[in-house]
């Protein structure tokens, strides 16, 4: 079947005409209309909503005053200074641990 025959087939199905002794259903007629439209005008653009969230802490900080940001920074520094120094383990652990 060449392209023109294929289009003629789909046009007949779309119009509800008999094709080779068969009448197609309404659903098949709608599918034929969709097929013809896709080939005649191209497929419709599929749109989807994509939400991005880049902020996190930046969004929160953007709503703070300078005083609030500086107070938060001071709390972070104090918390960092309160942490014990990290101990690097080099080699095998002692038998006591």
Phi and psi restraints in degrees (value plus and minus 20) as a CYANA .aco file:
   2 UNK   PHI    -107.5   -67.5
   2 UNK   PSI     157.8   197.8
   3 UNK   PHI     -79.5   -39.5
   3 UNK   PSI     -61.2   -21.2
   4 UNK   PHI     -86.8   -46.8
   4 UNK   PSI     -60.1   -20.1
   5 UNK   PHI     -84.3   -44.3
   5 UNK   PSI     -59.9   -19.9
   6 UNK   PHI     -84.3   -44.3
   6 UNK   PSI     -63.7   -23.7
   7 UNK   PHI     -83.8   -43.8
   7 UNK   PSI     -63.6   -23.6
   8 UNK   PHI     -80.7   -40.7
   8 UNK   PSI     -59.3   -19.3
   9 UNK   PHI     -80.4   -40.4
   9 UNK   PSI     -70.3   -30.3
  10 UNK   PHI     -85.0   -45.0
  10 UNK   PSI     -53.6   -13.6
  11 UNK   PHI     -84.8   -44.8
  11 UNK   PSI     -62.3   -22.3
  12 UNK   PHI     -84.3   -44.3
  12 UNK   PSI     -63.6   -23.6
  13 UNK   PHI     -81.5   -41.5
  13 UNK   PSI     -64.2   -24.2
  14 UNK   PHI     -80.7   -40.7
  14 UNK   PSI     -61.4   -21.4
  15 UNK   PHI     -99.9   -59.9
  15 UNK   PSI     -27.1    12.9
  16 UNK   PHI      61.2   101.2
  16 UNK   PSI      -1.3    38.7
  17 UNK   PHI    -101.0   -61.0
  17 UNK   PSI     138.7   178.7
  18 UNK   PHI     -93.5   -53.5
  18 UNK   PSI     112.9   152.9
  19 UNK   PHI    -146.3  -106.3
  19 UNK   PSI      96.6   136.6
  20 UNK   PHI      31.1    71.1
  20 UNK   PSI      23.1    63.1
  21 UNK   PHI      58.8    98.8
  21 UNK   PSI      -8.7    31.3
  22 UNK   PHI    -146.6  -106.6
  22 UNK   PSI     117.9   157.9
  23 UNK   PHI    -126.4   -86.4
  23 UNK   PSI     108.0   148.0
  24 UNK   PHI    -105.9   -65.9
  24 UNK   PSI     139.5   179.5
  25 UNK   PHI     -96.2   -56.2
  25 UNK   PSI     148.6   188.6
  26 UNK   PHI     -81.2   -41.2
  26 UNK   PSI     -61.4   -21.4
  27 UNK   PHI     -80.3   -40.3
  27 UNK   PSI     -61.4   -21.4
  28 UNK   PHI     -88.7   -48.7
  28 UNK   PSI     -55.1   -15.1
  29 UNK   PHI     -83.7   -43.7
  29 UNK   PSI     -61.7   -21.7
  30 UNK   PHI     -86.3   -46.3
  30 UNK   PSI     -58.4   -18.4
  31 UNK   PHI     -84.9   -44.9
  31 UNK   PSI     -59.0   -19.0
  32 UNK   PHI     -83.7   -43.7
  32 UNK   PSI     -60.8   -20.8
  33 UNK   PHI     -82.5   -42.5
  33 UNK   PSI     -61.5   -21.5
  34 UNK   PHI     -83.7   -43.7
  34 UNK   PSI     -63.2   -23.2
  35 UNK   PHI     -81.0   -41.0
  35 UNK   PSI     -66.7   -26.7
  36 UNK   PHI     -83.2   -43.2
  36 UNK   PSI     -62.7   -22.7
  37 UNK   PHI     -83.2   -43.2
  37 UNK   PSI     -61.7   -21.7
  38 UNK   PHI     -82.1   -42.1
  38 UNK   PSI     -58.1   -18.1
  39 UNK   PHI    -100.6   -60.6
  39 UNK   PSI     -51.8   -11.8
  40 UNK   PHI     -99.2   -59.2
  40 UNK   PSI     -59.6   -19.6
  41 UNK   PHI    -140.4  -100.4
  41 UNK   PSI     -24.5    15.5
  42 UNK   PHI      71.0   111.0
  42 UNK   PSI     136.3   176.3
  43 UNK   PHI     -89.0   -49.0
  43 UNK   PSI     125.1   165.1
  44 UNK   PHI     -86.0   -46.0
  44 UNK   PSI     125.0   165.0
  45 UNK   PHI     -86.4   -46.4
  45 UNK   PSI     110.0   150.0
  46 UNK   PHI    -108.3   -68.3
  46 UNK   PSI      96.0   136.0
  47 UNK   PHI    -122.8   -82.8
  47 UNK   PSI     123.2   163.2
  48 UNK   PHI    -164.1  -124.1
  48 UNK   PSI     128.6   168.6
  49 UNK   PHI    -106.6   -66.6
  49 UNK   PSI     103.3   143.3
  50 UNK   PHI    -136.1   -96.1
  50 UNK   PSI      95.4   135.4
  51 UNK   PHI    -115.8   -75.8
  51 UNK   PSI     111.8   151.8
  52 UNK   PHI    -138.3   -98.3
  52 UNK   PSI     123.8   163.8
  53 UNK   PHI    -150.7  -110.7
  53 UNK   PSI      84.4   124.4
  54 UNK   PHI    -120.8   -80.8
  54 UNK   PSI     -34.3     5.7
  55 UNK   PHI     -96.1   -56.1
  55 UNK   PSI     -90.9   -50.9
  56 UNK   PHI      43.8    83.8
  56 UNK   PSI    -141.1  -101.1
  57 UNK   PHI     -84.5   -44.5
  57 UNK   PSI     -52.0   -12.0
  58 UNK   PHI     -82.2   -42.2
  58 UNK   PSI     -60.8   -20.8
  59 UNK   PHI     -82.2   -42.2
  59 UNK   PSI     -61.4   -21.4
  60 UNK   PHI     -84.8   -44.8
  60 UNK   PSI     -69.8   -29.8
  61 UNK   PHI     -83.1   -43.1
  61 UNK   PSI     -49.5    -9.5
  62 UNK   PHI     -83.7   -43.7
  62 UNK   PSI     -42.9    -2.9
  63 UNK   PHI    -112.5   -72.5
  63 UNK   PSI     -27.2    12.8
  64 UNK   PHI    -107.6   -67.6
  64 UNK   PSI     134.7   174.7
  65 UNK   PHI     -99.5   -59.5
  65 UNK   PSI     147.7   187.7
  66 UNK   PHI     -80.4   -40.4
  66 UNK   PSI     -60.4   -20.4
  67 UNK   PHI     -82.1   -42.1
  67 UNK   PSI     -60.7   -20.7
  68 UNK   PHI     -86.3   -46.3
  68 UNK   PSI     -59.6   -19.6
  69 UNK   PHI     -84.8   -44.8
  69 UNK   PSI     -64.9   -24.9
  70 UNK   PHI     -85.5   -45.5
  70 UNK   PSI     -57.7   -17.7
  71 UNK   PHI     -85.4   -45.4
  71 UNK   PSI     -60.9   -20.9
  72 UNK   PHI     -84.5   -44.5
  72 UNK   PSI     -61.5   -21.5
  73 UNK   PHI     -81.1   -41.1
  73 UNK   PSI     -62.8   -22.8
  74 UNK   PHI     -81.4   -41.4
  74 UNK   PSI     -59.7   -19.7
  75 UNK   PHI     -84.0   -44.0
  75 UNK   PSI     -60.6   -20.6
  76 UNK   PHI     -83.8   -43.8
  76 UNK   PSI     -63.5   -23.5
  77 UNK   PHI     -83.2   -43.2
  77 UNK   PSI     -63.2   -23.2
  78 UNK   PHI     -82.9   -42.9
  78 UNK   PSI     -60.7   -20.7
  79 UNK   PHI     -86.9   -46.9
  79 UNK   PSI     -59.5   -19.5
  80 UNK   PHI     -84.6   -44.6
  80 UNK   PSI     -60.9   -20.9
  81 UNK   PHI     -89.0   -49.0
  81 UNK   PSI     -44.2    -4.2
  82 UNK   PHI     -99.7   -59.7
  82 UNK   PSI     -35.8     4.2
  83 UNK   PHI     -93.7   -53.7
  83 UNK   PSI     121.5   161.5
  84 UNK   PHI     -89.6   -49.6
  84 UNK   PSI     135.4   175.4
  85 UNK   PHI     -84.4   -44.4
  85 UNK   PSI     123.4   163.4
  86 UNK   PHI     -92.8   -52.8
  86 UNK   PSI     122.1   162.1
  87 UNK   PHI    -128.5   -88.5
  87 UNK   PSI     105.9   145.9
  88 UNK   PHI    -105.8   -65.8
  88 UNK   PSI     107.8   147.8
  89 UNK   PHI    -114.8   -74.8
  89 UNK   PSI     100.2   140.2
  90 UNK   PHI    -139.5   -99.5
  90 UNK   PSI      91.9   131.9
  91 UNK   PHI      74.0   114.0
  91 UNK   PSI    -172.3  -132.3
  92 UNK   PHI    -104.4   -64.4
  92 UNK   PSI     126.5   166.5
  93 UNK   PHI     -89.9   -49.9
  93 UNK   PSI     135.7   175.7
  94 UNK   PHI     -86.3   -46.3
  94 UNK   PSI     138.1   178.1
  95 UNK   PHI     -85.9   -45.9
  95 UNK   PSI     -43.0    -3.0
  96 UNK   PHI     -95.1   -55.1
  96 UNK   PSI     -41.3    -1.3
